[in-house]
Amino acid sequence: MLVASASAFAPSTTSHYAARDRTVLSMTAEEPMSKRQRTLKHLTKVAGALASVALATGGAPPAALAAAKKGKQAVEVVESSNTFLTLLKSGTTKKVIAGAAAAYAAVAIGSKKSDDDQSTNSSEKTDANSSTKQDFLEAEPYWDQSNVPVNVHSNKAPFTGKVVSTKRIVGPKATGETCHIVIDHNGDFPYWEGQSWGVIPPGVREKDGKPHSVRLYSIASSRYGDDMTGKTGSLCVRRATYWCPELQAEDPAKKGVCSNFLCDTQPGDEVKMTGPAGKVMLLPEEDPSTDYIMVATGTGIAPYRGFIRRLFVENTPAANAYKGQAWLFLGVANSDALLYDDEWQEVKKKYPDNFRLDYALSREQENKKGGKMYIQDKVEEYADEIFEKLSNGAHIYFCGLKGMMPGIQDMLKGVAESKGLDYDEWLKGLKKSKQWHVEVY
């Protein structure tokens, strides 16, 4: 450890440094006087230079700087002496040594402090950059979808990811358990928002001993992952169980093999994965004023989380350019079953003009007819506005259980007819212009 004061380098007793002076004299006694003088002059210049640097940079603690200043003064005395004998008589040789030591200590301490400060600043800068800029996984230009990765990993040659965390994300009164699972892919499994991962659960099927088939899950994070490193991805999975009316209990023999495997994973567990799959749910980003209408039931929220993080949470080129409105509709049973509500509320607070949010809580709300509030009922409340947005080029997305679509299409057909539109032709037009996106399971 370096000492902050040069007193540690100064002579502790006169006899000690007197002996050192005699040793120096004996080593140079037979040499010409001029060389002895040159040697001492060289020592004084080095000490003086070190002390000057220490004082100029101001990087050392105050005590070390004070010692360096005294050392420099001693050096100046030496430099003003004309003969070596004068130096000996004045006792300044030891001052030169002490001055050099003081200067060295000051510079060394200042250098270490400077390195520490530089390291701290670098760390802060790195932290700031990692949290404020995500552009290293972009296409050129960022909205170009010509090279979207698809089916990079197949069923026969799956990718092996590792679980980072598995967390229940619903309240105690939710109808079932839903988990958010973060998987590490080390940057070797790129994907885009709106795509899906295939998961192959371990083990074999009981009926024929063959490996389990792949299950597709919409990815619930942006391409940069929740940690924004580009090395992780997330899934939103509801544990599938079967309630047996005869047993009046859950029948474990009929539970969902893959969903239960994923919801039971622990950090470090391996997951065999395929994909990424699909292009139907991608965001068209070329026109930054495009409105997005996102309709989900339950875990169908997954791709929209990736959309919203990309547009509002992360510092992406898409977010910097976006000027449209993203409107999220989510249908679940009750408030405890809401998914990622804290994230939506934060985005809504920061971007009230660009993000809208509406919930359909079937067990807590009533529709206009006095029945349960399902997702199609909530969307219908804003039918006029939604139809207008679609006529102006908005894109509408549907994701969730396939049972959601009949009710939604019946509602849209009724609204279209009330406006004098041919529903089939209207829908055909949306599909032709690629404004209609559906992914149900």
PyMOL commands that set and color helices and strands:
alter all, ss='L'
color gray80, all
select helices_A, chain A and resi 6-8+14-28+33-57+62-80+84-90+93-132+252-254+257-263+298-313+317-321+335-337+341-350+375-381+383-391+404-418+423-432
alter helices_A, ss='H'
color red, helices_A
select strands_A, chain A and resi 159-168+178-184+196-200+215-218+232-238+243-244+249-250+270-277+292-297+326-332+355-361+395-400+436-440
alter strands_A, ss='S'
color yellow, strands_A
deselect
rebuild
show_as cartoon
